[in-house]
């Protein structure tokens, strides 16, 4: 036995352990492939559970991130108060309380204004008028459908396949409208869970605003302990760049959306366009996404004016919208975004397409700053490669 142990080579022992581990890994992988449906179902359950847990945390983090400059402003002002300064008290809790109170007040005022104006404008349109509009829609669609079939028959291209395609198109439109109504119904039925999520988001946001700097210091120490100095420096430079791009873009877009909603609502109200406040609000929301706000403004104004037969108001409205959009695109928006976002329009469109496919509406909101960050990092990498090649050539 002693001779056997002495003859054993550690190298062969290590190889044997590698072989055993590889065989076990292959067996486990084969077993997993045999039950791949169970594995996917388990992963799907874990992902859904993680999403439910992370949703209020991420929401609270975003709100805290957006409100952090206001908290810092209040904190600096509070620390200048002689009583607070003399006793060395921490002004952060008071600053957070003031910020939360101001945010709640602004949200309540905005919702009150939106609900009152929307209710008032919808009340102006009586039930009979709304019914007449819906009936006119139906008659117009039926007339268009009949005229199209007649024209196709006269041109000898009214094939059964084309007729079936038109029927399928009409059916698809009906199903889409039904799905939208169902989505609204589901949202109303889930109002309890939405309210609960909102409460947790607010709680996490307050926590992050109170102790965000402490959490940042803690994870910074963890990063320093687990990485080298070069990685730590690179990571912090990345965070500073991302903060500059995201904070500048998101806050700028929110302010721009509010300005556009007010300008369009006031302008269309002066002209006398019906549902002007609703058009302004929808345009402001759409303005959070590049190019969408203009489409919403023009499309909804044309729709409302054509339905009501206000063609003179339509022409004036289009001129006013063009002026407002031009001022926003050339003066207001560039001033708000400053130099935080430098990205080509084609890359903006590509980012919006990718963002919509990945995250829907919110994906489109964050798509542009993500695209700008990726472009900036890519440009920096290309610049470094070019400098290295120039040095080698010298």
C-alpha positions in Angstrom: 0.0 0.0 0.0 2.8 2.3 0.9 4.6 1.6 -2.4 1.3 2.3 -4.3 1.0 5.7 -2.7 4.6 6.5 -3.5 4.2 5.5 -7.1 1.1 7.7 -7.6 1.9 10.8 -9.7 0.0 14.0 -8.7 -0.3 14.9 -12.3 -2.2 11.7 -13.2 -4.4 12.2 -10.1 -5.4 15.7 -11.4 -6.1 14.3 -14.8 -8.3 11.6 -13.3 -10.2 14.2 -11.4 -10.7 16.3 -14.5 -12.0 13.2 -16.4 -14.5 12.4 -13.6 -15.7 16.0 -13.4 -16.1 16.1 -17.2 -18.1 12.9 -17.2 -20.4 14.2 -14.4 -20.9 17.4 -16.3 -21.9 15.5 -19.5 -24.3 13.3 -17.5 -25.9 16.4 -15.9 -26.2 18.1 -19.3 -27.8 15.1 -20.9 -30.3 14.9 -18.0 -31.1 18.5 -18.4 -31.6 18.1 -22.2 -33.9 15.2 -21.5 -36.1 17.5 -19.4 -35.5 20.7 -21.2 -39.2 21.8 -21.0 -39.1 21.5 -17.2 -35.9 23.5 -17.1 -37.3 26.3 -19.2 -40.5 26.4 -17.2 -38.4 26.7 -14.0 -36.2 29.4 -15.5 -39.3 31.3 -16.7 -40.8 31.1 -13.2 -37.5 32.4 -11.6 -37.3 35.2 -14.2 -40.9 36.3 -13.5 -40.3 36.1 -9.8 -37.1 38.1 -10.1 -38.9 40.7 -12.3 -41.7 41.1 -9.7 -39.1 41.6 -6.9 -36.8 43.9 -8.9 -39.6 46.1 -10.4 -40.2 48.3 -7.4 -36.4 48.4 -6.6 -35.6 49.6 -10.2 -38.6 52.0 -10.2 -37.5 53.5 -6.8 -33.9 53.8 -8.1 -35.0 55.7 -11.2 -37.2 58.1 -9.2 -34.4 58.7 -6.6 -31.9 59.3 -9.5 -34.2 61.9 -11.1 -34.9 63.7 -7.8 -31.4 63.5 -6.5 -30.4 67.0 -7.8 -33.4 68.6 -6.0 -32.5 66.7 -2.8 -28.9 68.0 -3.0 -30.1 71.5 -3.5 -32.4 71.4 -0.4 -29.7 69.8 1.6 -27.2 72.5 0.8 -29.8 75.2 1.7 -30.8 73.5 4.9 -27.2 73.1 6.1 -26.8 76.9 5.8 -29.4 77.4 8.5 -27.6 78.6 11.6 -29.4 76.2 14.0 -28.6 73.2 11.8 -25.0 74.4 11.1 -24.3 75.1 14.8 -25.5 71.7 16.0 -23.9 69.8 13.1 -27.2 68.1 12.2 -27.7 66.1 9.0 -30.0 68.0 6.7 -30.5 65.0 4.3 -33.7 63.7 6.0 -35.4 67.1 5.9 -34.3 67.6 2.3 -35.8 64.3 1.3 -39.0 65.1 3.1 -39.2 68.5 1.3 -38.5 66.8 -2.1 -41.1 64.1 -1.6 -43.7 66.7 -0.5 -43.0 68.9 -3.5 -43.1 65.9 -5.9 -46.4 64.7 -4.4 -47.8 68.2 -4.7 -46.7 68.6 -8.4 -48.1 65.1 -9.3 -51.4 65.9 -7.5 -51.7 69.3 -9.3 -50.9 67.8 -12.7 -53.4 64.9 -12.3 -56.1 67.3 -11.0 -55.4 69.6 -14.0 -55.4 66.7 -16.5 -58.6 65.1 -15.1 -60.5 68.4 -14.8 -59.6 69.5 -18.3 -60.2 66.1 -19.9 -63.5 65.7 -18.1 -64.6 69.2 -19.1 -63.7 68.8 -22.7 -65.3 65.3 -22.9 -68.4 66.8 -21.3 -68.6 69.4 -24.0 -69.0 66.6 -26.5 -72.4 65.3 -25.7 -73.3 61.6 -25.9 -75.4 62.3 -29.0 -72.4 64.0 -30.7 -70.1 61.1 -29.8 -72.7 58.6 -31.2 -73.0 60.6 -34.4 -69.2 60.6 -34.8 -69.1 56.8 -34.3 -71.9 56.3 -36.8 -70.2 58.6 -39.3 -67.0 56.6 -38.8 -69.0 53.4 -39.6 -70.7 54.9 -42.7 -67.4 56.2 -44.0 -65.6 52.9 -43.6 -68.5 51.0 -45.2 -68.6 53.5 -48.1 -64.9 53.3 -48.6 -65.0 49.4 -48.5 -67.9 49.4 -51.1 -66.2 51.9 -53.4 -62.9 50.0 -53.3 -64.7 46.7 -54.2 -66.5 48.5 -57.0 -63.3 50.0 -58.4 -61.5 46.6 -58.2 -64.4 44.9 -60.0 -64.4 47.5 -62.8 -60.6 47.1 -63.2 -61.1 43.3 -63.3 -58.7 42.7 -60.4 -61.4 41.8 -57.7 -60.1 38.3 -57.2 -61.4 36.1 -54.4 -57.9 36.1 -52.8 -57.9 39.9 -52.7 -61.4 40.0 -51.3 -60.3 37.6 -48.6 -57.3 39.8 -47.9 -59.5 42.8 -47.4 -61.9 40.9 -45.2 -58.9 39.7 -43.1 -57.6 43.3 -42.8 -61.0 44.5 -41.5 -61.1 41.6 -39.1 -57.6 42.3 -37.9 -58.5 46.0 -37.3 -61.5 44.8 -35.3 -59.4 42.4 -33.2 -56.8 45.1 -32.6 -59.4 47.5 -31.3 -60.9 44.7 -29.1 -57.4 43.9 -27.7 -56.9 47.6 -26.8 -60.3 47.6 -25.0 -59.3 44.4 -23.2 -56.0 45.9 -22.2 -57.7 48.9 -20.6 -60.1 46.5 -18.8 -57.2 44.4 -17.5 -55.4 47.6 -16.3 -58.5 48.6 -14.4 -58.9 45.1 -12.9 -55.3 45.2 -11.7 -55.5 48.6 -10.1 -54.9 47.0 -6.7 -51.6 45.5 -7.7 -50.6 48.7 -9.5 -51.3 50.7 -6.4 -49.3 48.2 -4.2 -46.3 48.4 -6.6 -46.5 52.2 -6.6 -46.3 52.2 -2.7 -43.2 50.0 -2.7 -41.6 52.1 -5.5 -42.1 55.2 -3.3 -40.7 53.4 -0.2 -37.6 52.3 -2.1 -37.2 55.8 -3.7 -37.2 57.4 -0.3 -34.7 54.9 1.0 -32.4 55.4 -1.9 -32.6 59.2 -1.5 -31.8 59.0 2.2 -29.0 56.5 2.1 -27.9 56.5 -1.6 -24.5 58.0 -0.9 -23.9 55.4 1.9 -24.8 52.6 -0.5 -22.5 54.0 -3.2 -19.6 54.2 -0.7 -20.2 50.6 0.4 -20.3 49.1 -3.1 -17.3 51.3 -4.0 -15.3 49.6 -1.2 -16.5 46.2 -2.4 -15.4 47.0 -5.9 -12.0 48.2 -4.7 -11.5 45.0 -2.6 -12.4 42.7 -5.5 -10.7 44.5 -8.4 -7.5 46.2 -9.3 -6.9 50.0 -9.6 -7.2 50.1 -13.4 -10.6 48.4 -13.5 -11.8 50.6 -10.7 -10.8 53.7 -12.6 -12.3 52.5 -15.8 -15.6 51.6 -14.1 -15.9 55.0 -12.4 -15.2 56.8 -15.6 -17.9 54.7 -17.3 -20.4 55.6 -14.5 -19.6 59.3 -14.8 -20.2 59.2 -18.5 -23.4 57.3 -18.2 -24.6 59.7 -15.5 -23.9 62.7 -17.7 -25.7 61.2 -20.7 -28.7 59.7 -18.9 -29.3 62.5 -16.4 -29.0 65.2 -19.1 -31.3 63.4 -21.6 -34.1 62.1 -19.3 -34.4 65.3 -17.3 -34.2 67.4 -20.4 -36.8 65.3 -22.2 -39.2 65.6 -19.2 -38.9 69.4 -19.1 -39.3 69.5 -22.9 -42.4 67.3 -22.8 -44.0 69.6 -20.2 -43.2 72.7 -22.2 -44.5 71.2 -25.4 -47.7 70.0 -23.7 -48.4 73.6 -22.4 -47.5 75.3 -25.7 -49.6 73.1 -27.9 -52.6 73.1 -25.4 -52.6 76.9 -25.2 -52.1 77.4 -28.9 -54.8 75.0 -30.0 -57.2 76.4 -27.3 -56.7 79.9 -28.6 -57.6 78.8 -32.1 -60.6 76.9 -30.8 -59.7 73.3 -31.7 -61.8 70.8 -29.8 -60.0 68.5 -27.3 -56.9 70.8 -27.5 -55.9 70.0 -23.9 -56.0 66.3 -24.7 -54.0 66.8 -27.9 -51.4 68.8 -25.9 -51.1 66.1 -23.2 -50.7 63.3 -25.7 -48.1 65.3 -27.6 -46.2 65.9 -24.4 -46.1 62.2 -23.6 -45.2 61.4 -27.2 -42.4 64.0 -27.1 -40.5 61.8 -24.6 -39.6 59.7 -27.6 -37.9 61.5 -30.6 -40.1 62.1 -33.6 -43.2 60.6 -31.9 -44.5 63.9 -30.4 -44.8 65.6 -33.8 -46.6 62.6 -35.3 -49.1 62.6 -32.4 -49.6 66.4 -32.6 -50.3 66.5 -36.4 -52.2 63.3 -36.5 -54.6 64.0 -33.6 -55.2 67.6 -34.8 -56.0 66.5 -38.3 -58.3 63.8 -37.1 -60.2 66.1 -34.7 -60.6 68.9 -37.2 -61.6 66.7 -40.1 -64.3 64.9 -38.0 -65.8 68.2 -36.9 -65.4 69.8 -40.4 -63.2 72.6 -39.1 -60.9 72.9 -42.1 -60.1 76.6 -41.6 -59.0 75.8 -38.0 -57.0 72.9 -39.4 -55.0 75.0 -41.7 -54.2 77.5 -38.9 -53.4 74.7 -36.5 -51.0 73.1 -38.9 -49.1 76.4 -39.3 -49.0 76.9 -35.5 -47.8 73.3 -35.0 -45.1 73.7 -37.5 -43.9 76.9 -35.8 -44.0 75.3 -32.3 -42.2 72.1 -33.5 -39.6 74.2 -35.3 -38.9 76.3 -32.2 -38.7 73.1 -30.1 -36.4 71.3 -32.5 -34.0 74.2 -33.0 -34.1 76.1 -29.7 -35.7 74.5 -26.7 -34.7 70.9 -27.1 -31.0 71.6 -27.9 -30.8 74.0 -25.0 -32.2 71.4 -22.6 -30.0 68.5 -23.8 -27.0 70.7 -24.3 -23.9 68.6 -25.2 -25.1 65.5 -23.3 -26.4 63.8 -26.5 -24.6 63.8 -29.7 -26.0 61.1 -32.0 -26.9 60.8 -35.7 -30.6 60.7 -36.6 -30.2 57.3 -38.3 -28.7 55.9 -35.1 -31.6 57.5 -33.1 -34.1 55.6 -35.3 -32.1 52.4 -35.0 -32.0 52.8 -31.2 -35.8 53.4 -31.1 -36.5 50.2 -33.1 -34.3 48.1 -30.9 -35.6 49.8 -27.7 -39.2 49.2 -28.7 -38.6 45.5 -29.4 -36.8 45.0 -26.1 -38.7 47.2 -23.7 -41.8 48.6 -25.4 -42.6 52.3 -24.5 -40.1 52.6 -21.7 -37.5 50.9 -23.9 -38.0 53.6 -26.5 -37.6 56.3 -23.8 -34.2 54.9 -22.7 -33.1 53.8 -26.2 -31.5 57.1 -27.3 -29.3 57.6 -24.2 -28.2 54.0 -24.4 -27.4 54.4 -28.1 -25.5 57.6 -27.3 -23.5 55.9 -24.6 -22.6 52.9 -26.8 -21.6 55.3 -29.6 -19.4 57.4 -27.3 -17.6 54.2 -26.0 -17.2 52.9 -29.5 -15.6 56.2 -30.6 -13.2 56.1 -27.7 -12.1 52.6 -28.5 -11.6 53.5 -32.2 -9.6 56.6 -31.1 -7.4 54.5 -28.8 -6.7 52.0 -31.6 -5.8 54.8 -34.0 -3.4 56.4 -31.6 -1.7 53.0 -31.0 -1.2 52.4 -34.7 0.2 55.9 -35.1 2.7 55.3 -32.4 3.7 52.0 -33.9 4.1 53.6 -37.3 6.4 56.2 -35.9 
